[in-house]
Amino acid sequence: MIEKPGGGERPLGIPTIRDRVVQTAAKLVLEPIFEADLEPEAYGYRPKRSAHDAIKKVQKLLCEGYTDVVDADLSKYFDTIPHRELMQCVARRVVDRDVLRLIKMWLKAPVEERDEKGNRRMTGGRQNTRGTPQGGVASPMLANLYMNRFLKHWRITGRREHFQAHVVNYADDFVILSRGHTAEARDWTRQVMTRLGLTLNEAKTSIKQARRERFDFLGYRFGPHRFRMDGHWYLGASPSKKGVARLRRKVGDLLMPGNVGTWPEVRDQLNRILRGWSAYFSYGTRLMAYRAVDNYVLERVRHFLRRRHKVQSRGAIRFSDDLVFGELGVLRLRHIHVGSLPSALK
């Protein structure tokens, strides 16, 4: 079980080594076959497509006037995909009985779990009729294939023209960007998802007016932003508060007093975390988020080194920001941001 960003836990199904090898081999063969049928609105776990492509598409649509947004959320999508309907999707392209049997075996595989006392128990198995476990190599491919039923139905029934709207989908996350028909698009989506055996999470699905309100998608927050140079408002994208909070947790977990690694080892781990985060959040308006991260990293590094070297003061003089981000070698995200700006905006 792994923690969900919004609270609670989700199961992560880790296949055995043998199954991972076979799933990878099957994916190499099957993915190009299924790829030919996938709708262009889907960006998740596909060759030559990425989350950044989906983020840029959302920003482009907002700037084109599609500012009425259905911020949608599916309840436990990976866990509720119906096996029978999923296998029908697979069988439309794959007729080899052995391959179909292999995929069905993965869907029906029993799951070994252990309770808080370490006692072993088995769940799932042949009686299981829903779900493709997150964590498996083949699961994203199968999840894309089933979500494609919704996207294909959207296209065939002419919803784009009827609702003056576009869908942007990444795995189980999607938003609908419209010009004034959000309520209709949401209601239609709810009905279609129900027919597909899926459930729209009513508590987390909302309608936003992006010119006045912000919404989160794939770790970014879209909506009105203020340009710091002259104060004017514009439609932009920036790292979400949840995205920054997740990084803070990672940095805090690394710089715990119990970490006995050498400083070069700790610093290199810290910089890998920061580089990875900044590589993902390299689009849009990010200076304020980078500053917040730099300030938090400085505070945590000072606290970590102060405890390690038994410094009685707060460490602001001994471990100044110039020392931490200079001689001690900690990556300063603000320098990455400034380095990418035109000289007039530095």
C-alpha positions as CSV (number, residue, x, y, z in Angstrom):
1,M,0.0,0.0,0.0
2,I,1.4,3.4,-0.9
3,E,0.1,6.8,0.2
4,K,-2.1,8.9,-2.1
5,P,-1.4,12.6,-2.5
6,G,-4.9,13.5,-1.4
7,G,-4.9,11.2,1.5
8,G,-5.5,7.4,2.0
9,E,-3.7,4.6,0.4
10,R,-3.7,2.7,-2.9
11,P,-2.5,-0.8,-3.6
12,L,0.6,-1.2,-5.7
13,G,0.8,-4.7,-7.4
14,I,4.4,-5.8,-7.9
15,P,4.7,-8.8,-10.2
16,T,7.2,-11.6,-9.7
17,I,10.5,-11.3,-11.7
18,R,9.3,-14.0,-14.1
19,D,6.0,-12.2,-14.8
20,R,7.8,-8.8,-15.2
21,V,10.1,-10.3,-17.9
22,V,7.1,-11.9,-19.8
23,Q,5.0,-8.8,-19.4
24,T,7.8,-6.6,-20.9
25,A,8.2,-9.0,-23.8
26,A,4.4,-9.0,-24.4
27,K,4.3,-5.2,-24.2
28,L,7.0,-4.8,-26.8
29,V,4.9,-6.9,-29.2
30,L,1.4,-5.6,-28.3
31,E,1.9,-1.9,-27.7
32,P,2.4,-1.0,-31.4
33,I,-0.7,-3.0,-32.2
34,F,-2.9,-1.1,-29.7
35,E,-1.1,2.2,-30.3
36,A,-2.6,2.4,-33.8
37,D,-6.1,2.6,-32.3
38,L,-5.5,5.0,-29.4
39,E,-7.1,8.5,-29.7
40,P,-4.8,11.5,-29.9
41,E,-6.3,13.0,-26.6
42,A,-4.5,10.3,-24.6
43,Y,-0.9,11.1,-23.5
44,G,-0.1,8.7,-20.6
45,Y,2.4,5.9,-21.0
46,R,2.6,6.1,-24.8
47,P,5.7,6.2,-27.1
48,K,6.9,9.7,-27.9
49,R,4.3,11.3,-25.6
50,S,4.7,12.7,-22.1
51,A,3.0,14.5,-19.2
52,H,4.6,17.7,-20.5
53,D,2.8,17.3,-23.8
54,A,-0.5,17.0,-22.0
55,I,0.3,20.0,-19.8
56,K,1.2,22.1,-22.9
57,K,-2.0,21.0,-24.6
58,V,-4.1,22.2,-21.7
59,Q,-2.3,25.6,-21.6
60,K,-2.8,26.0,-25.4
61,L,-6.5,25.2,-25.1
62,L,-6.9,27.7,-22.3
63,C,-5.2,30.4,-24.3
64,E,-7.6,29.6,-27.2
65,G,-10.6,30.3,-25.1
66,Y,-11.6,26.9,-23.8
67,T,-11.7,28.2,-20.2
68,D,-14.7,26.4,-18.8
69,V,-13.2,23.3,-17.2
70,V,-14.4,20.0,-15.9
71,D,-11.7,18.8,-13.5
72,A,-12.6,15.1,-13.5
73,D,-11.5,12.3,-11.2
74,L,-12.3,8.6,-11.5
75,S,-12.7,6.4,-8.4
76,K,-10.0,3.7,-8.2
77,Y,-9.8,3.4,-12.0
78,F,-7.0,0.8,-12.1
79,D,-8.8,-1.3,-9.5
80,T,-12.3,-1.2,-11.1
81,I,-11.6,-1.9,-14.8
82,P,-14.0,-4.8,-15.6
83,H,-12.1,-7.9,-16.9
84,R,-14.7,-9.1,-19.4
85,E,-15.0,-5.8,-21.2
86,L,-11.2,-5.2,-21.1
87,M,-10.6,-8.6,-22.7
88,Q,-13.1,-7.7,-25.4
89,C,-11.0,-4.6,-26.2
90,V,-7.9,-6.8,-26.4
91,A,-9.6,-9.4,-28.6
92,R,-10.5,-6.9,-31.2
93,R,-6.9,-6.7,-32.2
94,V,-5.4,-10.0,-30.8
95,V,-6.7,-13.4,-31.9
96,D,-3.9,-15.6,-30.6
97,R,-5.4,-17.7,-27.9
98,D,-2.2,-18.2,-26.0
99,V,-1.6,-14.4,-25.8
100,L,-5.2,-13.8,-24.7
101,R,-4.9,-16.6,-22.1
102,L,-1.6,-15.0,-20.8
103,I,-3.2,-11.6,-20.3
104,K,-6.2,-13.1,-18.6
105,M,-3.9,-15.0,-16.2
106,W,-2.2,-11.7,-15.3
107,L,-5.6,-10.2,-14.5
108,K,-6.6,-13.2,-12.4
109,A,-3.2,-13.6,-10.6
110,P,-3.6,-14.0,-6.9
111,V,-2.0,-11.3,-4.7
112,E,0.1,-12.0,-1.6
113,E,-0.3,-9.5,1.1
114,R,0.9,-9.3,4.7
115,D,-1.0,-7.7,7.6
116,E,0.4,-5.6,10.4
117,K,1.6,-8.7,12.3
118,G,3.4,-10.0,9.2
119,N,0.9,-12.8,8.6
120,R,0.6,-13.9,4.9
121,R,-2.8,-13.8,3.1
122,M,-3.9,-14.2,-0.5
123,T,-6.5,-12.0,-2.3
124,G,-7.7,-11.8,-5.9
125,G,-7.4,-14.9,-7.9
126,R,-9.9,-16.6,-10.3
127,Q,-12.9,-15.0,-8.5
128,N,-11.6,-11.5,-9.2
129,T,-13.5,-9.8,-12.0
130,R,-12.1,-6.3,-11.9
131,G,-8.8,-4.4,-11.9
132,T,-5.3,-4.4,-13.5
133,P,-2.8,-3.9,-10.7
134,Q,-0.8,-0.7,-10.7
135,G,2.9,-1.6,-10.7
136,G,2.7,-4.2,-13.4
137,V,4.6,-3.5,-16.7
138,A,1.5,-4.3,-18.8
139,S,-1.0,-2.5,-16.6
140,P,-0.6,1.1,-18.1
141,M,-1.0,-0.4,-21.6
142,L,-4.2,-2.2,-20.7
143,A,-5.5,0.8,-18.7
144,N,-5.0,3.0,-21.8
145,L,-6.8,0.5,-24.0
146,Y,-9.9,0.6,-21.8
147,M,-9.9,4.4,-21.3
148,N,-9.8,4.6,-25.1
149,R,-13.4,3.4,-25.2
150,F,-14.5,6.6,-23.6
151,L,-12.3,8.8,-25.8
152,K,-13.4,7.0,-28.9
153,H,-17.1,7.3,-27.9
154,W,-16.4,11.1,-27.4
155,R,-15.2,11.4,-31.0
156,I,-17.7,9.2,-32.7
157,T,-20.7,10.9,-31.0
158,G,-19.4,14.3,-32.0
159,R,-19.1,15.6,-28.4
160,R,-16.2,17.9,-29.4
161,E,-18.5,19.9,-31.7
162,H,-21.6,19.5,-29.5
163,F,-20.0,20.7,-26.3
164,Q,-17.4,22.9,-28.0
165,A,-14.9,21.0,-25.9
166,H,-11.7,19.1,-25.9
167,V,-10.5,16.2,-23.6
168,V,-6.9,15.9,-22.4
169,N,-6.2,12.5,-20.8
170,Y,-3.2,11.1,-19.0
171,A,-3.8,7.5,-17.7
172,D,-6.7,7.8,-15.2
173,D,-6.5,11.7,-15.0
174,F,-8.4,13.9,-17.5
175,V,-9.9,17.3,-17.9
176,I,-12.5,18.6,-20.3
177,L,-12.0,22.2,-21.5
178,S,-15.1,23.7,-23.0
179,R,-16.6,27.0,-24.1
180,G,-19.7,27.2,-21.9
181,H,-20.9,23.6,-21.8
182,T,-19.2,22.1,-18.7
183,A,-22.3,20.9,-16.9
184,E,-23.5,19.1,-20.0
185,A,-20.1,17.6,-20.6
186,R,-19.8,16.4,-17.0
187,D,-23.3,14.8,-17.0
188,W,-22.6,13.0,-20.3
189,T,-19.2,11.8,-19.0
190,R,-20.8,10.5,-15.8
191,Q,-23.4,8.5,-17.9
192,V,-20.8,7.0,-20.2
193,M,-18.4,6.1,-17.3
194,T,-21.3,4.3,-15.6
195,R,-22.0,2.3,-18.7
196,L,-18.3,1.4,-18.9
197,G,-18.4,0.1,-15.3
198,L,-16.4,3.0,-13.9
199,T,-17.4,5.7,-11.4
200,L,-16.9,9.4,-11.5
201,N,-15.7,10.6,-8.1
202,E,-18.3,13.3,-7.3
203,A,-16.4,14.6,-4.3
204,K,-13.3,15.3,-6.4
205,T,-14.9,16.2,-9.8
206,S,-15.6,19.9,-10.1
207,I,-16.4,22.7,-12.6
208,K,-14.0,25.6,-12.8
209,Q,-13.9,28.9,-14.7
210,A,-10.2,29.1,-15.5
211,R,-10.2,32.9,-16.0
212,R,-11.2,33.3,-12.4
213,E,-10.3,30.0,-10.7
214,R,-7.4,27.7,-10.6
215,F,-7.4,23.9,-11.1
216,D,-4.7,21.2,-10.7
217,F,-3.7,18.7,-13.4
218,L,-0.6,16.5,-13.5
219,G,1.0,18.4,-10.6
220,Y,0.5,21.8,-12.2
221,R,-1.9,24.5,-11.2
222,F,-3.6,26.2,-14.2
223,G,-5.5,29.5,-14.1
224,P,-5.0,33.2,-13.4
225,H,-1.4,34.3,-12.6
226,R,0.0,37.7,-12.0
227,F,3.0,38.9,-13.9
228,R,5.5,40.1,-11.3
229,M,7.1,42.7,-13.6
230,D,4.0,44.9,-14.1
231,G,1.2,43.2,-12.2
232,H,-1.0,42.2,-15.1
233,W,-3.0,39.0,-15.1
234,Y,-2.6,36.1,-17.5
235,L,-3.6,32.5,-17.9
236,G,-0.6,30.4,-16.9
237,A,0.6,27.2,-15.3
238,S,2.8,26.7,-12.3
239,P,3.8,23.9,-9.9
240,S,0.9,23.1,-7.6
241,K,1.0,23.4,-3.8
242,K,0.7,19.6,-3.6
243,G,3.7,19.2,-6.0
244,V,5.8,21.4,-3.8
245,A,4.6,19.7,-0.6
246,R,5.6,16.3,-2.0
247,L,9.1,17.5,-2.7
248,R,9.3,19.0,0.8
249,R,8.4,15.6,2.3
250,K,11.1,13.9,0.2
251,V,13.7,16.4,1.3
252,G,12.6,16.2,4.9
253,D,12.8,12.4,4.9
254,L,16.3,12.5,3.5
255,L,17.6,15.0,5.9
256,M,16.5,13.2,9.0
257,P,18.9,13.1,12.0
258,G,19.1,9.3,11.6
259,N,20.8,9.7,8.2
260,V,24.5,8.8,9.0
261,G,25.8,9.0,5.4
262,T,28.7,11.2,4.6
263,W,27.9,14.8,3.5
264,P,28.9,14.2,-0.1
265,E,26.6,11.1,-0.2
266,V,23.7,13.1,1.4
267,R,24.3,16.1,-0.9
268,D,24.3,13.9,-4.0
269,Q,21.0,12.3,-3.0
270,L,19.5,15.7,-2.3
271,N,20.6,17.1,-5.6
272,R,19.2,14.1,-7.5
273,I,15.8,14.8,-5.9
274,L,16.0,18.5,-6.7
275,R,17.1,17.9,-10.3
276,G,14.4,15.3,-10.9
277,W,11.7,17.7,-9.5
278,S,13.0,20.7,-11.4
279,A,13.1,18.7,-14.7
280,Y,9.4,17.9,-14.4
281,F,8.5,21.3,-13.2
282,S,10.4,23.1,-15.9
283,Y,7.4,24.5,-17.7
284,G,5.4,27.7,-17.0
285,T,5.6,30.1,-14.2
286,R,7.9,28.6,-11.6
287,L,10.1,31.2,-9.9
288,M,8.0,31.5,-6.7
289,A,7.8,27.7,-6.3
290,Y,11.6,27.5,-6.9
291,R,12.2,30.2,-4.3
292,A,10.0,28.4,-1.8
293,V,11.9,25.1,-2.4
294,D,15.3,26.9,-2.1
295,N,14.2,28.4,1.3
296,Y,13.0,25.1,2.6
297,V,16.1,23.2,1.5
298,L,18.4,25.8,3.1
299,E,16.4,25.5,6.4
300,R,16.6,21.7,6.4
301,V,20.3,21.5,5.4
302,R,21.1,24.0,8.2
303,H,19.1,22.0,10.7
304,F,20.7,18.7,9.5
305,L,24.3,20.0,9.7
306,R,23.7,21.9,12.9
307,R,22.7,18.7,14.6
308,R,25.5,16.7,13.0
309,H,28.2,19.2,14.1
310,K,26.5,20.0,17.5
311,V,26.3,23.7,16.7
312,Q,24.3,25.5,19.5
313,S,23.1,28.5,17.4
314,R,20.6,28.4,14.5
315,G,23.5,27.9,12.1
316,A,22.7,31.0,9.9
317,I,26.2,32.3,10.2
318,R,28.2,29.1,10.1
319,F,26.0,27.6,7.4
320,S,25.1,30.7,5.4
321,D,23.2,30.4,2.1
322,D,26.4,31.2,0.2
323,L,28.1,28.3,1.9
324,V,25.2,25.8,1.5
325,F,24.6,26.6,-2.2
326,G,28.3,27.2,-2.9
327,E,31.1,25.3,-1.2
328,L,28.8,22.6,0.1
329,G,27.4,22.0,-3.4
330,V,23.6,22.0,-2.8
331,L,21.7,22.8,-6.0
332,R,19.9,26.2,-6.0
333,L,16.8,25.9,-8.2
334,R,16.5,29.7,-8.6
335,H,19.8,29.7,-10.5
336,I,18.3,27.1,-13.0
337,H,15.3,29.4,-13.5
338,V,17.3,32.6,-13.9
339,G,19.7,30.9,-16.3
340,S,16.8,30.1,-18.6
341,L,15.4,33.6,-18.7
342,P,16.3,36.4,-21.2
343,S,18.7,38.8,-19.7
344,A,16.1,41.6,-19.5
345,L,14.0,39.5,-17.1
346,K,16.7,38.3,-14.8
